[in-house]
Amino acid sequence: MDLGLLQADVAARIGVSEASVWGWESSGREPELRNLPTIVAFIGYDPRPAPKTLGERLVAFRIGKGWARPRLAAELGVDPSTLARWERGEREPTGSFLVSVSRVCPP
């Protein structure tokens, strides 16, 4: 995508420094988690592959919101270590926790 914008213009629209944009473009640095929702909104789509498993869906939802694991865990009413196991596919939520997952991060 070439909108003819300068790094300073992109930085202003996303709310980061020009140095951050330069780092993403030239040195392969990754944006901070908290910046991802704004970047996705700026480019107009989410370039990440669609999640295939419940664990991938949880990770995609959390990252799409710019949330760290403790924030989503709190929303779901579970310990962050439990959420981590769900995200890695080591465990699956059941009962009321599965209902919470469906409510908080729908498919």
C-alpha positions as CSV (number, residue, x, y, z in Angstrom):
1,M,0.0,0.0,0.0
2,D,1.5,3.3,-1.0
3,L,-0.5,6.3,0.2
4,G,2.4,8.7,-0.4
5,L,2.6,9.5,3.3
6,L,5.8,10.4,5.1
7,Q,6.9,8.4,8.2
8,A,6.0,11.5,10.2
9,D,2.4,11.4,8.8
10,V,2.0,7.7,9.6
11,A,3.4,8.2,13.1
12,A,1.0,11.1,13.7
13,R,-2.0,9.0,12.5
14,I,-1.0,6.0,14.7
15,G,0.1,8.0,17.7
16,V,3.7,6.9,17.9
17,S,7.1,8.5,17.2
18,E,8.6,8.8,13.8
19,A,11.5,6.7,15.1
20,S,9.0,3.9,15.9
21,V,7.7,3.8,12.3
22,W,11.3,3.9,11.0
23,G,12.2,1.0,13.2
24,W,9.3,-1.1,12.0
25,E,10.1,-0.4,8.4
26,S,13.9,-0.6,8.4
27,S,15.1,-2.8,11.2
28,G,12.2,-5.3,11.5
29,R,11.3,-4.2,15.0
30,E,7.8,-5.2,16.0
31,P,5.2,-2.7,17.1
32,E,4.2,-2.7,20.8
33,L,1.1,-4.7,21.6
34,R,-0.8,-1.6,22.6
35,N,-0.3,-0.1,19.1
36,L,-1.6,-3.0,17.1
37,P,-5.3,-2.0,17.2
38,T,-4.5,1.5,15.8
39,I,-2.2,0.0,13.2
40,V,-4.9,-2.4,12.0
41,A,-7.4,0.4,11.8
42,F,-4.9,2.6,9.9
43,I,-4.2,0.0,7.2
44,G,-7.8,-1.0,7.1
45,Y,-7.5,-4.8,7.6
46,D,-5.9,-7.3,9.9
47,P,-3.0,-9.0,8.0
48,R,-2.7,-11.8,10.5
49,P,-3.8,-15.3,9.4
50,A,-7.3,-16.3,10.6
51,P,-7.2,-18.3,13.8
52,K,-8.0,-22.0,13.4
53,T,-8.2,-23.2,17.0
54,L,-9.8,-21.8,20.1
55,G,-6.4,-21.0,21.5
56,E,-5.4,-19.1,18.4
57,R,-8.7,-17.2,18.5
58,L,-8.0,-16.1,22.1
59,V,-4.5,-14.9,21.1
60,A,-5.8,-13.1,18.0
61,F,-8.6,-11.4,20.0
62,R,-6.2,-10.4,22.8
63,I,-3.6,-9.0,20.5
64,G,-6.2,-7.3,18.3
65,K,-7.4,-5.4,21.4
66,G,-3.8,-4.6,22.4
67,W,-4.3,-6.4,25.7
68,A,-1.7,-8.3,27.7
69,R,-2.8,-11.7,29.0
70,P,-3.7,-10.5,32.5
71,R,-6.3,-8.1,31.0
72,L,-8.1,-10.8,29.0
73,A,-7.8,-13.3,31.9
74,A,-9.5,-10.7,34.2
75,E,-12.3,-10.3,31.6
76,L,-12.8,-14.0,31.5
77,G,-12.5,-14.4,35.3
78,V,-9.5,-16.8,35.2
79,D,-5.9,-16.8,36.2
80,P,-3.5,-15.6,33.5
81,S,-1.7,-19.1,33.7
82,T,-5.1,-20.7,32.9
83,L,-5.5,-18.5,29.9
84,A,-2.0,-19.2,28.8
85,R,-2.7,-23.0,28.8
86,W,-5.9,-22.3,26.7
87,E,-3.9,-20.2,24.3
88,R,-1.3,-22.9,23.9
89,G,-4.0,-25.6,23.4
90,E,-2.9,-27.5,26.5
91,R,-6.4,-27.2,28.0
92,E,-9.9,-26.1,26.8
93,P,-12.3,-24.0,28.7
94,T,-15.5,-25.8,29.8
95,G,-18.8,-24.9,31.4
96,S,-19.3,-21.3,32.4
97,F,-15.7,-20.5,31.3
98,L,-16.5,-21.6,27.7
99,V,-19.6,-19.3,27.9
100,S,-17.4,-16.4,29.0
101,V,-15.0,-17.0,26.2
102,S,-17.9,-17.0,23.7
103,R,-19.3,-13.8,25.2
104,V,-16.0,-11.9,25.4
105,C,-14.3,-13.0,22.2
106,P,-16.9,-14.4,19.8
107,P,-15.9,-16.4,16.7
